Amino acid sequence: MKVLIVEDHRPLQALLVDHLKRGAFAVDAVQTGEDALLALKTTRYDALLLDLGLPDMDGMKVLACNADRSSPVPCIVLTARDALQSRVDSLNAGADDYVLKPFDMPELEARLRAVLRRSAHVFHTLTHGNLSFEPEACHVVVAGRTVNLARREAMLLEEMLRAGPRIVVKDRLEERLYSYSESVTSNAIEALVSRLRRKFSDAGADSRIETVRGVGYRLVSAHEAHAQP
């Protein structure tokens, strides 16, 4: 899951980014409403954490623009405005939840996951052959045995499972697994795929990651992989 954080208070932004990354989210963070609107136009996000007190515009404008999209991004408003009318206005403008500052990080993460469950991105167990994956817990089981995956390996697996049997374009994987502020080497995705393939093989998974040369990757069964010329 990829989250956009719109928060101009740098220490709080850093805390949010760090906490959500440890919770297996990919995170982009911006400080202004203008940058938020640009990010929403150019990147697909699963959720938006939006501060209302932005330096260049009221966060309500960002909220309204998001609500006008054909597919609005589920949004949690983060604000110090505790007046009842402010909460009502935010929810009526399209916010899915409203969190008052200061807040506890575990509670915010729980609210974020609840919003995602209520949205189209419902958490459920994803399966392929003898492999099952629970995105919310990042729990992977192959043939009844738990397999430990690093955070980005789990994110890659989720993208593959959700797309299957379609091809996942390499550029899309880079977009979904890394924030735009991160430096991504040309072989970063290949290295992740290689590690995941090795773990699949060691665990006895009957699923394989097939490389579609020049395009990307797709998840296939071992039988399909062996049948290819």
N, C-alpha and C positions, 0 to 999 in steps of 0.2 A: 504494500500500500504506500502511495506517495502523498505527502502532505505539504501544503504551502502555508508557511507561517508569515503573517504580516504584523510585525511588531517593531516599533522604532526604539524601544528601550533595549540597548545592546546587551546588558547583563541578563535580562529576562529572556531575550531572544536566544542567547547562547545556552541558557539552561534548558529551554524548550527543545532546541535542536539536539543537544546531548542526550536528554532523557528519551526523546522519541526514537533517536537512532538506536539507543540501547534496547528499545522495545521493538526493534525490527521494522521500523518505518524508514522509507527514503524521504529525505526532507530538503526542501528549498526554503530559504528565508529572505525576505525583503523588508525594507523599512518604510517605504512610501506607498501611497495609494496608486500612484502612476505605475510604479514597478509591479505592484500586485496585479493591476489590470493587464499589463503586458504579459506577465507570467501566465495568467489565466488564458490568454489568447494563444499562446505558443506551446503550452505544455498541458498534458492531461493529468489532473490531480484527483485523488480519491476523497480528499477532505481539505478544508480551509480553516485555519485558526486566525481570526481577524480581530485586531485591536481597533477600537473605534477612534482613539485619539491619535491620529496620524499627523505628521508635520505639514503635509501638502493639501490634505482634503479630509473631510469627515469620513470615517470608515463606513458610515451609512451609505455613502455613494458607491463604494466598492461592493457593499452588500446588495444594493439595488441593481448594479450592473451584473452581478453574478446571478441574481434571481431572474433577470431578463434573458439569460442564455437559454438555448434550446435544451441543454442538459446542465442545470445548475449543480455546482459542486457543494456537497453537504458542508455546512458552515457552523462553527462554534464561535460566538462573539466573546472576546476577552476584553473586559473593560472595568474601570473604576466607577463608572456611572451606575449608582445603585438605586436611582429613582425608579419607581414602579413603571412610570410612563416610558422610560428609556428601554426597559426590558420588553414592555408590550410592543413598542415601536420596532424594536429589532426583530422580534419573533414574527410580527406582521409583515416585516420587509423581507422575510425569507430565511432568517436564522433558524437553525435546527436546535440550538441550545444556547444558553447564555451563562457565562461563568464570571463571577465577580473577582477582581483582584483585591487582595492577594489570594492565591489558591494553592492547594497541594498538588504536586505533579502527579502522584498516583491517581487522585480523583479526576484530574483533567484527562489523563490517559483512559480511565474507565469510561468517562463521558464520551470521549472520541470513539472508542470502540462501540459504545452503545449507539451512537449516531450512525456509524458505518453499518451496524447490524440492521438498523431501521431503513437504511437507504438501499439502493440496488445492489450494493456490494455486501450482500449477506454472507457472514462467515459460516462455512459448513465444511465438512470433511471432503477433500478432493481425492479422487482415487484414479489409479492407472495400473492395471494388472494387479500384482501383489503388493503395490505401494499405496500407502494412504498418507495424507498430509492434512493437519489441522492448522490453518493459517493463524488463527487467533493465538494459539499456544506455541506455534512454530514446532509442532511435534510431528516427526516423521517415523513411520513404521513400515518396514519391509518384511514380508513373510512372518509377521508377528514379533519382529525384533526392532527395538528403537535404534534409529540411526541419528547420530549427532551431526548437525550441519551448522556451519558458520552462518552469521546473519545474512550475508549476501548470497550464499549458496541457497538458503531457504527462500530468499526473495526470487532468485532465478527459477527455482523449482516451482514456486507458485505461479509465476508468469507462464511457464511451460504448461502446467496442468490446466490453467484457466483457458489457454489458447487451444490446447489439443483438440483435434489432430491438425489444426492449422499451423502453418509456418509462423514463427515469431521472428520478425525482421531484427537483425542485429542492432541497427540504430535505435529501434524502439526499446530494446533491452538496456542499452546504455542510458537512454532517457529515463526509464523507469527505475533503474537500480542505483543511479548516481545523481546527486544534486548538481546543478549547473556550476556551482562554485568549486567542485572537485576536479582535480586533474585526472583524466582517464587515459591510460596508455592504450595504444592501438591493439594490444593483445589481452586487455583486461577481461573481456567477455570470454575469449578462448580459454584463458587460464581458469576461469570459474567453471566453464563447461567441462574442462578436463578433470578438475577435482571432483565435480559431481558425478561424472562418468565412472571414475575410480571408486567412489563410495557406493554407487549403484552396483558395480561389479562385485565388490567385496561383500556386500550385503546379500547378494543373490537376487537382485531385482530382475524381474522379467520385462523391464522397460529400458529403452535405450534413447539417448539423445542423438538424433541424426543431423549431420551438417548438410545444409542445402547450399552448395557452393555459391558464393557471391550474393547470397540473400540473407540467410539466418539459420535457424534451428527449429526442429520439431521433435516431439516426443512420439516414439513408436514402440510397438511391442517387439520383443526379441525375435519373434517369428517373422514379423515384417522386415526387420533389419537383416535377417539371414536370407530372406527371399530376394533381396535386392542384388542386382548384378554387380 
